[in-house]
């Protein structure tokens, strides 16, 4: 793409979502309630503030990522056509999944075995996740992306066949314009998905949007909620005039997002709970409502804030955007290894957390810079080899 076609703000937002995942996984050993699940990498010290951080970031991180992915999906579709789009997604999503999963996932298991052996843990505790099929680990988002891309193409084909004059698509465009004009879009987007969560009997409320961590058939709530994010991103590329509403109202959306997040946290509790929490129908409905409202207010507010503040070209953000894919794919063994190493250190949890982030970040950036950026791995992940210097010009997005 040429420079005027770049969406620097969304590149930066997508990179931030991936890099936040590293910070999120680094909190896991300090989360209240993890030790009761007999998770081997559980620190001797826990932190309520880490629990709050994990919970709040978990609300919006992946929903925002899928929204941006949907935006760039339509951009690529318009640029490459259906055949080119499919080939591009197979090269950039499916092949890295097939290549990295069998290498990285065994390395993720080693810190677990080491920590379990040192702690004398021989099996999962009550409430721990049970074997539910093929484990995707942190690669689940790549598999789900492939599923959602396929579904979007199917939906688009059907719409093109039954809506030859484009009247239905024009109606959707007008509806979105009205919803954003009157600032009710988050409510309209959240309401049906909150009803879906409310009606899902196995919904683990504390964990929020169900992530398809296991198996080859993602659950319907996972597909519906993250699929809605992808579809909205697709529509946002189709109707980019909505960006002006997002720029105008991002502060309002973020304020509501914070309030809704803490309302949800008040209802469910700060302590991690990976079971179905007994709630009265009224409380369960209220929780599902404020949780999904928070999801959409965070996503829309962050897109608007990125458009307002990060639209200018930035060599550093471009570099981080290029590096973030590699960093996310390989970070878990490093993070868990450091957590297992530091479990019994007689220092405050905040020092351990800072060290985990610092060491992990340094290792990931150094490995990207010297082993990936200008090598065949860089071309494999990002489509081309880059010079090791900070980029002076921007290029097409990797995902």
C-alpha positions in Angstrom: 0.0 0.0 0.0 1.1 3.6 -0.6 1.6 5.9 2.4 -1.8 7.6 2.2 -3.5 4.2 2.4 -1.8 3.3 5.6 -3.9 3.0 8.8 -1.1 3.7 11.3 -3.5 4.0 14.2 -5.0 0.5 13.7 -1.5 -1.0 13.1 -0.5 0.4 16.5 -3.7 -0.8 18.1 -3.3 -4.3 16.8 0.3 -4.4 18.0 -0.8 -3.1 21.4 -3.4 -5.9 21.7 -0.8 -8.5 21.0 1.8 -7.0 23.3 -0.7 -6.6 26.1 -1.2 -10.4 25.8 2.4 -10.8 27.0 1.8 -8.5 30.0 -1.4 -10.3 30.7 0.2 -13.8 30.7 3.0 -12.4 32.9 0.4 -11.7 35.6 -0.9 -15.3 35.8 1.5 -16.6 38.5 0.3 -13.7 40.8 -3.4 -14.1 40.4 -5.5 -14.8 43.5 -7.3 -18.1 43.1 -4.8 -19.8 40.7 -3.1 -21.7 43.4 -6.4 -23.3 44.4 -6.6 -24.7 40.9 -3.2 -26.3 41.6 -1.7 -24.5 38.7 2.0 -25.3 39.2 3.3 -21.9 38.3 1.7 -20.1 41.2 3.8 -17.6 43.1 4.1 -17.7 46.9 2.7 -14.1 46.7 -0.5 -13.0 45.0 -1.8 -9.6 44.2 -5.3 -8.2 44.0 -4.2 -5.4 41.7 -2.8 -8.0 39.3 -6.2 -9.7 39.4 -7.9 -6.4 38.6 -5.5 -5.7 35.7 -5.9 -9.2 34.3 -9.7 -9.0 34.5 -10.1 -5.6 32.9 -7.6 -6.1 30.1 -9.1 -9.5 29.4 -12.4 -7.7 28.7 -11.3 -5.8 25.7 -8.0 -7.2 24.3 -9.1 -9.9 22.0 -12.4 -8.3 21.0 -10.5 -5.2 19.9 -7.9 -7.4 18.1 -10.7 -9.2 16.1 -12.3 -5.9 15.3 -9.1 -4.6 13.8 -8.6 -8.0 12.0 -12.0 -7.6 10.4 -11.1 -4.1 9.2 -7.9 -5.2 7.6 -9.6 -8.4 6.2 -11.9 -6.3 4.1 -9.0 -4.0 3.1 -7.1 -7.1 1.8 -10.3 -8.5 0.2 -10.8 -5.3 -1.8 -7.2 -5.1 -2.8 -6.6 -8.8 -3.6 -10.0 -10.3 -4.5 -11.4 -13.5 -2.9 -8.7 -15.8 -4.3 -5.8 -13.5 -3.3 -7.4 -12.9 0.1 -7.6 -16.7 0.8 -4.0 -17.2 -0.4 -2.8 -14.3 1.8 -4.6 -15.5 4.9 -3.3 -19.1 4.4 0.3 -17.8 4.1 0.1 -15.3 7.0 -2.2 -17.2 9.4 -2.4 -20.9 8.6 1.2 -21.6 7.8 2.6 -19.8 10.9 0.1 -21.8 13.0 1.2 -25.0 11.5 4.9 -24.1 11.8 5.0 -22.6 15.3 2.5 -24.7 17.2 4.5 -28.0 17.2 7.7 -26.1 18.2 6.4 -23.6 20.8 3.7 -25.7 22.6 6.1 -28.4 23.8 8.4 -25.6 25.2 5.4 -24.2 27.1 5.0 -27.6 28.9 8.5 -27.7 30.2 8.1 -24.8 32.8 4.8 -26.4 34.0 6.6 -29.8 34.6 9.5 -28.1 36.3 7.2 -26.1 38.6 5.0 -29.1 39.3 7.9 -31.2 40.3 9.3 -28.6 42.6 5.9 -28.1 44.2 5.1 -31.8 44.5 1.9 -31.3 42.4 0.7 -34.5 40.7 -2.7 -33.5 39.3 -5.2 -30.7 38.8 -7.2 -29.4 41.7 -11.0 -28.9 41.9 -12.2 -26.5 39.3 -9.2 -26.8 37.1 -9.8 -27.0 33.4 -10.3 -30.5 32.3 -9.1 -32.1 29.0 -11.6 -30.9 26.4 -9.9 -31.9 23.2 -7.0 -30.6 21.2 -5.3 -27.9 23.2 -4.6 -24.7 21.2 -2.9 -22.7 24.1 -2.3 -19.1 23.1 -2.5 -20.1 19.4 -6.3 -20.3 19.6 -6.8 -16.9 18.1 -5.1 -17.9 14.9 -7.3 -20.9 14.5 -10.4 -18.9 15.3 -9.4 -16.2 12.8 -9.3 -18.8 10.0 -12.7 -20.1 11.0 -14.1 -16.6 11.1 -12.6 -15.6 7.8 -14.2 -18.6 6.2 -17.6 -17.7 7.7 -17.3 -14.1 6.7 -16.6 -15.1 3.1 -19.6 -17.4 3.2 -21.9 -14.7 4.6 -20.6 -12.2 2.0 -21.3 -14.7 -0.8 -24.8 -15.3 0.4 -25.5 -11.5 0.8 -24.2 -10.8 -2.6 -26.6 -13.4 -4.0 -29.7 -12.3 -2.2 -29.0 -8.6 -2.1 -28.0 -7.9 -5.7 -29.1 -4.3 -5.5 -27.2 -3.7 -2.2 -30.4 -2.5 -0.4 -29.7 -4.6 2.7 -26.1 -3.4 2.9 -27.2 0.2 2.5 -29.7 -0.3 5.3 -26.9 -1.7 7.6 -24.8 1.4 6.7 -27.6 3.7 7.5 -28.4 1.9 10.8 -24.8 2.1 11.9 -24.6 5.8 11.0 -27.7 6.5 13.1 -26.5 4.4 16.0 -23.2 6.2 16.1 -24.9 9.6 15.6 -27.0 9.0 18.7 -24.2 7.2 20.6 -26.2 4.1 21.1 -24.0 1.8 19.0 -22.4 0.1 22.0 -25.8 -0.8 23.5 -27.1 -2.2 20.2 -24.0 -4.3 19.7 -23.8 -5.5 23.3 -27.5 -6.4 23.9 -27.9 -9.5 21.7 -24.5 -10.9 22.8 -25.2 -10.3 26.4 -28.5 -12.3 26.0 -26.4 -15.1 24.4 -24.0 -15.2 27.4 -27.0 -15.1 29.8 -28.5 -18.1 28.1 -25.3 -20.1 28.0 -25.5 -22.4 31.0 -21.8 -23.4 31.1 -20.6 -19.8 30.9 -17.7 -19.2 33.2 -18.6 -15.6 34.2 -15.2 -14.5 35.5 -13.4 -15.5 32.3 -15.7 -13.4 30.2 -16.0 -14.1 26.5 -15.4 -17.9 26.1 -12.2 -18.5 24.3 -12.0 -21.7 22.1 -8.9 -23.0 23.9 -9.7 -26.7 23.0 -11.0 -28.6 20.1 -11.6 -28.0 16.4 -15.2 -26.8 16.7 -15.3 -23.4 18.5 -18.3 -22.9 20.7 -21.2 -20.9 19.4 -20.7 -18.0 21.9 -17.0 -17.7 20.8 -17.9 -17.6 17.2 -20.8 -15.2 17.7 -19.1 -12.7 19.9 -15.7 -12.6 18.2 -17.4 -13.0 14.8 -19.5 -9.9 15.5 -16.2 -8.0 16.2 -14.8 -9.2 12.9 -18.0 -8.3 11.0 -18.1 -4.8 12.6 -14.5 -4.2 11.6 -15.4 -5.3 8.0 -18.3 -2.8 8.1 -16.1 -0.1 9.5 -13.8 -0.4 6.5 -16.8 -0.3 4.2 -18.1 2.9 6.0 -15.0 4.8 7.1 -17.1 7.9 7.8 -17.8 6.2 11.2 -14.3 7.0 12.2 -15.4 10.6 12.7 -18.0 9.5 15.3 -15.3 7.3 17.1 -12.9 10.3 17.2 -15.6 12.5 18.6 -16.9 10.1 21.3 -13.9 8.0 22.3 -13.5 9.7 25.7 -17.2 9.1 26.5 -16.9 5.4 25.4 -13.8 4.9 27.5 -15.4 6.4 30.6 -18.4 4.1 30.2 -16.0 1.2 29.6 -14.2 1.8 32.9 -17.4 2.2 34.9 -18.9 -0.9 33.3 -15.7 -2.9 33.9 -15.7 -2.2 37.6 -19.4 -2.8 37.9 -18.8 -6.2 36.4 -15.9 -6.8 38.7 -18.0 -5.8 41.7 -20.7 -8.4 40.7 -18.3 -11.3 40.0 -15.5 -10.6 42.5 -11.8 -9.9 42.0 -10.7 -13.5 42.9 -10.3 -15.7 39.9 -13.1 -18.3 39.6 -13.0 -20.8 36.8 -16.4 -22.4 37.7 -20.0 -21.4 36.9 -20.8 -18.9 39.7 -24.3 -19.3 41.2 -26.2 -16.0 40.5 -29.8 -15.1 40.6 -31.3 -14.5 37.1 -31.4 -10.7 37.7 -27.7 -10.5 38.8 -26.7 -12.9 36.0 -28.5 -10.7 33.4 -27.0 -7.5 34.9 -23.5 -9.0 34.8 -23.8 -10.2 31.2 -25.1 -6.8 30.2 -22.4 -4.6 31.9 -19.7 -7.0 30.7 -20.7 -6.9 27.0 -21.2 -3.1 27.3 -17.7 -2.8 28.6 -16.4 -5.0 25.8 -17.9 -2.7 23.1 -17.2 0.6 24.8 -13.5 -0.4 25.3 -13.2 -1.6 21.7 -14.9 1.5 20.1 -13.2 3.9 22.5 -9.8 2.5 21.8 -10.3 2.6 18.1 -11.4 6.2 18.4 -8.5 7.1 20.7 -6.0 5.4 18.3 -7.5 7.4 15.3 -7.2 10.6 17.3 -3.7 10.2 18.7 -1.8 7.6 16.6 -2.7 8.4 13.0 0.7 10.0 12.2 3.4 7.7 10.8 5.8 6.5 13.5 8.9 4.5 12.9 8.9 3.0 16.4 5.2 1.9 16.3 5.9 0.5 12.8 8.8 -1.5 14.2 6.7 -2.8 17.2 3.9 -3.7 14.8 6.3 -5.7 12.7 7.7 -7.4 15.8 4.5 -8.0 17.7 3.5 -11.1 15.7 6.8 -12.9 16.4 6.8 -11.7 20.0 3.3 -13.0 20.8 3.8 -16.4 19.1 7.0 -17.3 21.1 6.6 -15.5 24.4 4.8 -18.0 26.6 7.7 -20.4 27.3 9.9 -17.5 28.3 7.2 -15.9 30.5 6.3 -19.2 32.2 10.0 -20.2 32.6 10.8 -16.9 34.3 7.7 -17.3 36.5 8.7 -20.8 37.5 12.2 -19.7 38.3 11.1 -16.8 40.5 8.2 -18.6 42.4 10.0 -18.7 45.8 12.2 -15.6 45.5 11.9 -13.7 48.8 11.1 -10.4 47.0 7.9 -8.4 46.4 5.6 -9.6 43.6 6.0 -6.2 41.8 9.7 -6.7 41.5 9.2 -10.2 40.0 6.6 -8.9 37.6 8.8 -6.0 36.4 11.8 -8.4 36.0 9.6 -10.9 34.0 8.4 -8.2 31.6 11.9 -6.6 31.3 13.7 -9.9 30.6 11.0 -11.2 28.3 10.8 -8.0 26.3 14.5 -7.8 25.9 14.8 -11.4 24.7 11.9 -11.1 22.3 13.0 -7.9 20.8 16.6 -9.0 20.5 15.5 -12.3 18.9 13.3 -10.5 16.5 15.9 -7.9 15.6 18.7 -10.4 14.9 17.0 -13.7 14.1 13.8 -12.7 12.4 13.5 -9.2 11.0 15.9 -9.5 8.0 15.8 -13.3 7.7 13.5 -15.9 6.0 11.5 -15.9 9.3 10.7 -12.3 8.8 9.5 -12.9 5.3 7.5 -15.9 6.5 5.7 -13.9 9.2 5.5 -10.4 7.7 5.7 -11.0 3.9 9.1 -9.6 3.4 12.5 -9.1 4.9 13.1 -5.8 6.6 16.3 -3.9 7.2 17.3 -4.1 10.9 17.2 -0.3 11.2 13.9 1.4 12.3 11.6 1.6 9.3 11.6 5.0 7.6 8.6 3.9 5.4 5.6 1.8 6.2 4.5 -1.3 4.5 1.4 -3.6 4.4 0.2 -5.2 7.6 1.1 -8.8 8.4 -2.2 -9.9 9.9 
